[in-house]
Amino acid sequence: MTSGRLDDAAVAAALEALDGWAVSQDGTAIRKTFRFGSFRKAFAFMTEIAMVAEKMNHHPEWFNVYSRVDVTLTTHDAGGVTERDIALAEAMNRAAA
């Protein structure tokens, strides 16, 4: 997996297969809000993804209130979205399914 920044067309193509994800207003990240039935389910999701992120050495920016988890993914070193962000977004969608 390369760590170079994806161009806008590549990000748009990747997002077609990622339900619920969108490009941030400034175009340097992808974002999604996950909603769960309870705080416990939201926290379980975050715990599962924390293990995945740690293995990838790629950590999300996220915010949790009760049953909602807002996520922003970007690769700061690359100055935007990379394949690592897309892979983590895919893992998040699988975990939330």
The first five atom37 places (N, CA, C, CB, O) and aatype in JSON, in Angstrom:
{
  "aatype": [12, 16, 15, 7, 1, 10, 3, 3, 0, 0, 19, 0, 0, 0, 10, 6, 0, 10, 3, 7, 17, 0, 19, 15, 5, 3, 7, 16, 0, 9, 1, 11, 16, 13, 1, 13, 7, 15, 13, 1, 11, 0, 13, 0, 13, 12, 16, 6, 9, 0, 12, 19, 0, 6, 11, 12, 2, 8, 8, 14, 6, 17, 13, 2, 19, 18, 15, 1, 19, 3, 19, 16, 10, 16, 16, 8, 3, 0, 7, 7, 19, 16, 6, 1, 3, 9, 0, 10, 0, 6, 0, 12, 2, 1, 0, 0, 0],
  "atom_mask": [
    [1, 1, 1, 1, 1],
    [1, 1, 1, 1, 1],
    [1, 1, 1, 1, 1],
    [1, 1, 1, 0, 1],
    [1, 1, 1, 1, 1],
    [1, 1, 1, 1, 1],
    [1, 1, 1, 1, 1],
    [1, 1, 1, 1, 1],
    [1, 1, 1, 1, 1],
    [1, 1, 1, 1, 1],
    [1, 1, 1, 1, 1],
    [1, 1, 1, 1, 1],
    [1, 1, 1, 1, 1],
    [1, 1, 1, 1, 1],
    [1, 1, 1, 1, 1],
    [1, 1, 1, 1, 1],
    [1, 1, 1, 1, 1],
    [1, 1, 1, 1, 1],
    [1, 1, 1, 1, 1],
    [1, 1, 1, 0, 1],
    [1, 1, 1, 1, 1],
    [1, 1, 1, 1, 1],
    [1, 1, 1, 1, 1],
    [1, 1, 1, 1, 1],
    [1, 1, 1, 1, 1],
    [1, 1, 1, 1, 1],
    [1, 1, 1, 0, 1],
    [1, 1, 1, 1, 1],
    [1, 1, 1, 1, 1],
    [1, 1, 1, 1, 1],
    [1, 1, 1, 1, 1],
    [1, 1, 1, 1, 1],
    [1, 1, 1, 1, 1],
    [1, 1, 1, 1, 1],
    [1, 1, 1, 1, 1],
    [1, 1, 1, 1, 1],
    [1, 1, 1, 0, 1],
    [1, 1, 1, 1, 1],
    [1, 1, 1, 1, 1],
    [1, 1, 1, 1, 1],
    [1, 1, 1, 1, 1],
    [1, 1, 1, 1, 1],
    [1, 1, 1, 1, 1],
    [1, 1, 1, 1, 1],
    [1, 1, 1, 1, 1],
    [1, 1, 1, 1, 1],
    [1, 1, 1, 1, 1],
    [1, 1, 1, 1, 1],
    [1, 1, 1, 1, 1],
    [1, 1, 1, 1, 1],
    [1, 1, 1, 1, 1],
    [1, 1, 1, 1, 1],
    [1, 1, 1, 1, 1],
    [1, 1, 1, 1, 1],
    [1, 1, 1, 1, 1],
    [1, 1, 1, 1, 1],
    [1, 1, 1, 1, 1],
    [1, 1, 1, 1, 1],
    [1, 1, 1, 1, 1],
    [1, 1, 1, 1, 1],
    [1, 1, 1, 1, 1],
    [1, 1, 1, 1, 1],
    [1, 1, 1, 1, 1],
    [1, 1, 1, 1, 1],
    [1, 1, 1, 1, 1],
    [1, 1, 1, 1, 1],
    [1, 1, 1, 1, 1],
    [1, 1, 1, 1, 1],
    [1, 1, 1, 1, 1],
    [1, 1, 1, 1, 1],
    [1, 1, 1, 1, 1],
    [1, 1, 1, 1, 1],
    [1, 1, 1, 1, 1],
    [1, 1, 1, 1, 1],
    [1, 1, 1, 1, 1],
    [1, 1, 1, 1, 1],
    [1, 1, 1, 1, 1],
    [1, 1, 1, 1, 1],
    [1, 1, 1, 0, 1],
    [1, 1, 1, 0, 1],
    [1, 1, 1, 1, 1],
    [1, 1, 1, 1, 1],
    [1, 1, 1, 1, 1],
    [1, 1, 1, 1, 1],
    [1, 1, 1, 1, 1],
    [1, 1, 1, 1, 1],
    [1, 1, 1, 1, 1],
    [1, 1, 1, 1, 1],
    [1, 1, 1, 1, 1],
    [1, 1, 1, 1, 1],
    [1, 1, 1, 1, 1],
    [1, 1, 1, 1, 1],
    [1, 1, 1, 1, 1],
    [1, 1, 1, 1, 1],
    [1, 1, 1, 1, 1],
    [1, 1, 1, 1, 1],
    [1, 1, 1, 1, 1]
  ],
  "atom_positions": [
    [[0.84, -1.17, 0.0], [0.0, 0.0, 0.0], [0.89, 1.24, 0.0], [-0.96, 0.0, 1.21], [1.74, 1.41, 0.87]],
    [[0.66, 2.09, -0.98], [1.47, 3.3, -1.06], [0.93, 4.36, -0.1], [1.5, 3.85, -2.5], [-0.24, 4.33, 0.28]],
    [[1.79, 5.28, 0.27], [1.36, 6.33, 1.19], [1.26, 7.69, 0.5], [2.32, 6.42, 2.37], [1.13, 8.71, 1.17]],
    [[1.32, 7.7, -0.84], [1.2, 8.96, -1.56], [-0.24, 9.43, -1.62], [0.0, 0.0, 0.0], [-1.17, 8.63, -1.64]],
    [[-0.41, 10.74, -1.66], [-1.74, 11.34, -1.71], [-2.45, 10.94, -3.0], [-1.65, 12.88, -1.61], [-1.87, 10.97, -4.08]],
    [[-3.71, 10.55, -2.86], [-4.53, 10.22, -4.02], [-5.06, 11.5, -4.64], [-5.7, 9.28, -3.62], [-5.35, 12.47, -3.94]],
    [[-5.19, 11.51, -5.97], [-5.78, 12.69, -6.6], [-7.3, 12.66, -6.42], [-5.41, 12.75, -8.13], [-7.86, 11.65, -5.99]],
    [[-7.94, 13.77, -6.74], [-9.38, 13.9, -6.51], [-10.18, 12.81, -7.2], [-9.86, 15.25, -6.97], [-11.15, 12.3, -6.64]],
    [[-9.8, 12.45, -8.41], [-10.53, 11.42, -9.17], [-10.41, 10.06, -8.49], [-10.0, 11.35, -10.61], [-11.38, 9.31, -8.44]],
    [[-9.23, 9.74, -7.98], [-9.03, 8.46, -7.3], [-9.83, 8.4, -6.0], [-7.54, 8.22, -7.03], [-10.38, 7.35, -5.66]],
    [[-9.87, 9.51, -5.27], [-10.66, 9.56, -4.04], [-12.14, 9.38, -4.37], [-10.43, 10.89, -3.28], [-12.84, 8.61, -3.72]],
    [[-12.62, 10.1, -5.38], [-14.02, 10.0, -5.79], [-14.37, 8.57, -6.2], [-14.31, 10.96, -6.95], [-15.44, 8.06, -5.84]],
    [[-13.49, 7.91, -6.93], [-13.74, 6.53, -7.35], [-13.79, 5.6, -6.15], [-12.65, 6.07, -8.33], [-14.64, 4.71, -6.09]],
    [[-12.89, 5.79, -5.22], [-12.87, 4.94, -4.01], [-14.13, 5.15, -3.18], [-11.63, 5.24, -3.15], [-14.67, 4.19, -2.63]],
    [[-14.61, 6.38, -3.09], [-15.79, 6.67, -2.29], [-17.07, 6.09, -2.88], [-15.95, 8.17, -2.13], [-18.05, 5.88, -2.16]],
    [[-17.07, 5.82, -4.17], [-18.24, 5.18, -4.79], [-18.52, 3.83, -4.14], [-18.02, 5.0, -6.3], [-19.67, 3.4, -4.06]],
    [[-17.47, 3.15, -3.68], [-17.62, 1.83, -3.06], [-17.68, 1.91, -1.53], [-16.47, 0.92, -3.47], [-17.79, 0.88, -0.87]],
    [[-17.61, 3.11, -0.98], [-17.61, 3.28, 0.48], [-18.89, 3.99, 0.92], [-16.36, 4.09, 0.95], [-18.97, 5.22, 0.9]],
    [[-19.87, 3.22, 1.3], [-21.17, 3.75, 1.69], [-21.06, 4.77, 2.82], [-22.08, 2.62, 2.1], [-20.52, 4.48, 3.89]],
    [[-21.59, 5.96, 2.57], [-21.69, 6.97, 3.61], [-20.5, 7.89, 3.78], [0.0, 0.0, 0.0], [-20.59, 8.85, 4.54]],
    [[-19.4, 7.64, 3.11], [-18.21, 8.47, 3.23], [-18.29, 9.63, 2.23], [-16.93, 7.63, 3.01], [-18.82, 9.49, 1.13]],
    [[-17.74, 10.77, 2.65], [-17.71, 11.95, 1.78], [-16.39, 12.68, 1.98], [-18.92, 12.89, 2.06], [-15.73, 12.53, 3.01]],
    [[-16.03, 13.47, 1.01], [-14.83, 14.29, 1.09], [-15.11, 15.49, 1.98], [-14.35, 14.74, -0.33], [-16.19, 16.08, 1.91]],
    [[-14.15, 15.85, 2.81], [-14.28, 17.03, 3.68], [-14.35, 18.3, 2.82], [-13.09, 17.11, 4.68], [-13.99, 18.28, 1.65]],
    [[-14.81, 19.38, 3.43], [-14.94, 20.65, 2.7], [-13.63, 21.11, 2.09], [-15.48, 21.72, 3.62], [-13.61, 21.66, 0.98]],
    [[-12.53, 20.9, 2.81], [-11.24, 21.37, 2.27], [-10.58, 20.37, 1.33], [-10.29, 21.69, 3.42], [-9.52, 20.65, 0.77]],
    [[-11.2, 19.2, 1.16], [-10.7, 18.2, 0.21], [-9.5, 17.4, 0.67], [0.0, 0.0, 0.0], [-8.93, 16.65, -0.12]],
    [[-9.1, 17.53, 1.93], [-7.91, 16.83, 2.41], [-8.21, 15.61, 3.25], [-7.06, 17.77, 3.2], [-7.29, 14.97, 3.77]],
    [[-9.5, 15.27, 3.4], [-9.87, 14.15, 4.27], [-11.18, 13.54, 3.78], [-10.01, 14.61, 5.75], [-11.87, 14.1, 2.93]],
    [[-11.51, 12.38, 4.34], [-12.82, 11.78, 4.13], [-13.49, 11.66, 5.49], [-12.72, 10.38, 3.41], [-12.83, 11.51, 6.52]],
    [[-14.83, 11.75, 5.48], [-15.57, 11.8, 6.75], [-16.81, 10.92, 6.69], [-15.95, 13.24, 7.08], [-17.39, 10.69, 5.62]],
    [[-17.19, 10.44, 7.87], [-18.44, 9.69, 7.98], [-18.92, 9.75, 9.42], [-18.27, 8.22, 7.51], [-18.12, 9.79, 10.35]],
    [[-20.23, 9.75, 9.59], [-20.83, 9.61, 10.91], [-21.46, 8.23, 10.99], [-21.89, 10.73, 11.17], [-22.29, 7.86, 10.16]],
    [[-21.06, 7.48, 12.0], [-21.63, 6.17, 12.28], [-22.63, 6.32, 13.42], [-20.53, 5.12, 12.64], [-22.37, 7.04, 14.38]],
    [[-23.76, 5.65, 13.32], [-24.77, 5.68, 14.39], [-25.05, 4.24, 14.82], [-26.09, 6.39, 13.92], [-25.22, 3.34, 13.99]],
    [[-25.09, 4.05, 16.12], [-25.3, 2.74, 16.71], [-26.51, 2.79, 17.64], [-24.04, 2.27, 17.46], [-27.03, 3.87, 17.93]],
    [[-26.96, 1.64, 18.09], [-28.14, 1.57, 18.95], [-27.9, 1.95, 20.39], [0.0, 0.0, 0.0], [-28.84, 2.14, 21.15]],
    [[-26.63, 2.06, 20.77], [-26.33, 2.38, 22.16], [-24.88, 2.85, 22.27], [-26.58, 1.15, 23.09], [-24.08, 2.71, 21.34]],
    [[-24.56, 3.41, 23.42], [-23.18, 3.8, 23.7], [-22.28, 2.57, 23.68], [-23.09, 4.51, 25.06], [-21.17, 2.63, 23.15]],
    [[-22.74, 1.47, 24.26], [-21.95, 0.24, 24.3], [-21.56, -0.22, 22.9], [-22.73, -0.87, 25.02], [-20.41, -0.61, 22.67]],
    [[-22.51, -0.18, 21.97], [-22.21, -0.61, 20.6], [-21.23, 0.35, 19.91], [-23.5, -0.72, 19.78], [-20.34, -0.08, 19.18]],
    [[-21.4, 1.64, 20.16], [-20.48, 2.62, 19.59], [-19.08, 2.41, 20.14], [-20.97, 4.06, 19.88], [-18.09, 2.46, 19.4]],
    [[-18.99, 2.18, 21.44], [-17.68, 1.98, 22.06], [-17.04, 0.67, 21.61], [-17.81, 2.0, 23.59], [-15.83, 0.62, 21.42]],
    [[-17.84, -0.38, 21.42], [-17.32, -1.65, 20.91], [-16.74, -1.46, 19.51], [-18.43, -2.72, 20.89], [-15.69, -2.02, 19.19]],
    [[-17.44, -0.68, 18.69], [-16.93, -0.36, 17.35], [-15.58, 0.34, 17.44], [-17.95, 0.52, 16.58], [-14.64, -0.02, 16.74]],
    [[-15.5, 1.34, 18.3], [-14.25, 2.09, 18.45], [-13.13, 1.19, 18.95], [-14.45, 3.27, 19.41], [-11.99, 1.32, 18.51]],
    [[-13.44, 0.29, 19.86], [-12.43, -0.63, 20.38], [-11.91, -1.55, 19.27], [-13.0, -1.47, 21.54], [-10.71, -1.77, 19.14]],
    [[-12.84, -2.09, 18.48], [-12.44, -2.97, 17.37], [-11.56, -2.22, 16.38], [-13.69, -3.53, 16.66], [-10.53, -2.73, 15.93]],
    [[-11.97, -1.01, 16.03], [-11.2, -0.23, 15.06], [-9.86, 0.22, 15.63], [-12.01, 0.98, 14.59], [-8.89, 0.35, 14.9]],
    [[-9.81, 0.47, 16.93], [-8.54, 0.85, 17.54], [-7.49, -0.24, 17.32], [-8.72, 1.11, 19.06], [-6.32, 0.08, 17.07]],
    [[-7.88, -1.49, 17.4], [-6.94, -2.6, 17.17], [-6.49, -2.63, 15.7], [-7.58, -3.95, 17.56], [-5.32, -2.84, 15.41]],
    [[-7.44, -2.43, 14.8], [-7.11, -2.4, 13.36], [-6.17, -1.24, 13.06], [-8.4, -2.29, 12.5], [-5.16, -1.4, 12.37]],
    [[-6.5, -0.06, 13.59], [-5.7, 1.14, 13.34], [-4.29, 0.97, 13.89], [-6.36, 2.37, 13.97], [-3.31, 1.39, 13.26]],
    [[-4.18, 0.36, 15.05], [-2.86, 0.15, 15.65], [-2.01, -0.77, 14.77], [-2.99, -0.44, 17.07], [-0.82, -0.52, 14.57]],
    [[-2.62, -1.83, 14.23], [-1.89, -2.73, 13.33], [-1.44, -2.0, 12.07], [-2.75, -3.93, 12.95], [-0.36, -2.26, 11.54]],
    [[-2.27, -1.08, 11.59], [-1.95, -0.32, 10.38], [-1.02, 0.85, 10.68], [-3.23, 0.2, 9.73], [-0.47, 1.46, 9.76]],
    [[-0.83, 1.16, 11.96], [-0.11, 2.37, 12.38], [-0.69, 3.59, 11.67], [1.41, 2.23, 12.08], [0.02, 4.44, 11.15]],
    [[-2.03, 3.63, 11.69], [-2.76, 4.71, 11.01], [-4.0, 4.99, 11.84], [-3.13, 4.32, 9.52], [-4.94, 4.19, 11.85]],
    [[-4.02, 6.1, 12.53], [-5.01, 6.34, 13.56], [-6.02, 7.39, 13.15], [-4.33, 6.75, 14.84], [-5.65, 8.44, 12.61]],
    [[-7.3, 7.12, 13.4], [-8.35, 8.05, 12.98], [-8.47, 9.25, 13.92], [-9.68, 7.33, 12.9], [-8.07, 9.2, 15.08]],
    [[-9.02, 10.3, 13.38], [-9.52, 11.4, 14.21], [-11.0, 11.09, 14.38], [-9.25, 12.85, 13.55], [-11.74, 10.99, 13.41]],
    [[-11.43, 10.94, 15.63], [-12.83, 10.61, 15.85], [-13.37, 11.26, 17.1], [-13.01, 9.11, 15.93], [-12.64, 11.66, 18.0]],
    [[-14.69, 11.34, 17.12], [-15.4, 12.0, 18.2], [-16.63, 11.17, 18.5], [-15.77, 13.48, 17.84], [-17.38, 10.82, 17.59]],
    [[-16.84, 10.86, 19.76], [-17.96, 10.01, 20.17], [-18.85, 10.74, 21.15], [-17.45, 8.71, 20.78], [-18.38, 11.3, 22.14]],
    [[-20.14, 10.73, 20.87], [-21.16, 11.16, 21.82], [-22.24, 10.09, 21.79], [-21.74, 12.58, 21.46], [-22.89, 9.84, 20.77]],
    [[-22.42, 9.46, 22.94], [-23.39, 8.39, 23.14], [-23.32, 7.36, 22.01], [-24.81, 8.97, 23.23], [-22.37, 6.58, 21.96]],
    [[-24.28, 7.34, 21.1], [-24.33, 6.28, 20.09], [-23.79, 6.73, 18.73], [-25.75, 5.79, 19.93], [-23.93, 6.01, 17.74]],
    [[-23.17, 7.9, 18.68], [-22.65, 8.44, 17.42], [-21.13, 8.5, 17.46], [-23.23, 9.86, 17.16], [-20.53, 8.86, 18.48]],
    [[-20.51, 8.12, 16.33], [-19.06, 8.25, 16.17], [-18.81, 8.98, 14.87], [-18.35, 6.84, 16.19], [-19.11, 8.48, 13.78]],
    [[-18.25, 10.19, 14.98], [-17.87, 10.98, 13.81], [-16.4, 10.71, 13.52], [-18.13, 12.51, 14.04], [-15.55, 10.83, 14.4]],
    [[-16.09, 10.36, 12.27], [-14.74, 9.98, 11.9], [-14.23, 10.87, 10.77], [-14.68, 8.5, 11.47], [-14.96, 11.17, 9.82]],
    [[-12.97, 11.28, 10.89], [-12.26, 11.97, 9.82], [-10.96, 11.22, 9.58], [-12.0, 13.49, 10.18], [-10.2, 10.96, 10.51]],
    [[-10.71, 10.88, 8.33], [-9.49, 10.17, 7.97], [-8.68, 11.0, 6.97], [-9.81, 8.77, 7.38], [-9.21, 11.47, 5.96]],
    [[-7.4, 11.15, 7.28], [-6.46, 11.81, 6.38], [-5.07, 11.32, 6.75], [-6.57, 13.37, 6.47], [-4.85, 10.82, 7.85]],
    [[-4.14, 11.47, 5.84], [-2.75, 11.14, 6.13], [-1.99, 12.46, 6.14], [-2.16, 10.13, 5.07], [-1.68, 13.03, 5.09]],
    [[-1.69, 12.92, 7.33], [-1.08, 14.25, 7.48], [0.25, 14.36, 6.74], [-0.87, 14.55, 8.96], [0.53, 15.39, 6.12]],
    [[1.06, 13.32, 6.79], [2.36, 13.36, 6.12], [2.23, 13.54, 4.61], [3.14, 12.08, 6.4], [3.1, 14.14, 3.97]],
    [[1.13, 13.03, 4.04], [0.92, 13.13, 2.6], [0.1, 14.37, 2.24], [0.23, 11.87, 2.08], [0.0, 14.73, 1.07]],
    [[-0.48, 15.0, 3.23], [-1.28, 16.18, 2.97], [-2.65, 15.9, 2.38], [0.0, 0.0, 0.0], [-3.23, 16.76, 1.72]],
    [[-3.16, 14.69, 2.62], [-4.49, 14.37, 2.09], [-4.8, 12.9, 2.23], [0.0, 0.0, 0.0], [-4.21, 12.19, 3.04]],
    [[-5.74, 12.45, 1.43], [-6.24, 11.07, 1.48], [-5.3, 10.14, 0.73], [-7.67, 10.97, 0.9], [-4.87, 10.43, -0.38]],
    [[-4.98, 9.01, 1.37], [-4.13, 7.99, 0.76], [-4.86, 6.65, 0.77], [-2.77, 7.88, 1.51], [-5.97, 6.54, 1.28]],
    [[-4.23, 5.65, 0.21], [-4.78, 4.29, 0.22], [-4.98, 3.78, 1.64], [-3.86, 3.34, -0.56], [-5.88, 2.98, 1.89]],
    [[-4.16, 4.24, 2.57], [-4.31, 3.82, 3.97], [-5.63, 4.33, 4.55], [-3.12, 4.33, 4.82], [-6.27, 3.63, 5.33]],
    [[-6.03, 5.53, 4.18], [-7.3, 6.07, 4.65], [-8.47, 5.26, 4.08], [-7.44, 7.56, 4.25], [-9.43, 4.94, 4.78]],
    [[-8.37, 4.95, 2.81], [-9.42, 4.15, 2.16], [-9.51, 2.78, 2.81], [-9.14, 4.01, 0.64], [-10.61, 2.3, 3.08]],
    [[-8.38, 2.13, 3.08], [-8.37, 0.81, 3.71], [-8.98, 0.87, 5.12], [-6.94, 0.26, 3.78], [-9.73, -0.03, 5.51]],
    [[-8.67, 1.91, 5.87], [-9.25, 2.03, 7.21], [-10.74, 2.32, 7.13], [-8.54, 3.15, 8.0], [-11.51, 1.8, 7.95]],
    [[-11.18, 3.12, 6.17], [-12.6, 3.37, 5.97], [-13.34, 2.07, 5.63], [-12.82, 4.42, 4.85], [-14.44, 1.82, 6.14]],
    [[-12.74, 1.24, 4.78], [-13.34, -0.05, 4.45], [-13.47, -0.93, 5.69], [-12.49, -0.77, 3.39], [-14.51, -1.57, 5.89]],
    [[-12.45, -0.95, 6.52], [-12.49, -1.74, 7.76], [-13.58, -1.22, 8.69], [-11.13, -1.72, 8.47], [-14.27, -2.0, 9.34]],
    [[-13.73, 0.09, 8.76], [-14.77, 0.68, 9.6], [-16.17, 0.29, 9.11], [-14.63, 2.21, 9.64], [-17.04, -0.05, 9.91]],
    [[-16.37, 0.35, 7.82], [-17.67, -0.03, 7.28], [-17.97, -1.5, 7.58], [-17.72, 0.22, 5.77], [-19.1, -1.84, 7.94]],
    [[-16.98, -2.36, 7.44], [-17.2, -3.79, 7.75], [-17.54, -3.97, 9.22], [-15.94, -4.62, 7.38], [-18.45, -4.72, 9.56]],
    [[-16.81, -3.28, 10.09], [-17.03, -3.42, 11.54], [-18.4, -2.91, 11.95], [-15.94, -2.68, 12.32], [-19.01, -3.44, 12.88]],
    [[-18.88, -1.88, 11.27], [-20.18, -1.29, 11.63], [-21.35, -2.06, 11.05], [-20.23, 0.15, 11.15], [-22.49, -1.89, 11.5]],
    [[-21.09, -2.91, 10.05], [-22.17, -3.64, 9.39], [-22.85, -4.65, 10.3], [-21.64, -4.35, 8.16], [-23.78, -5.34, 9.88]]
  ]
}
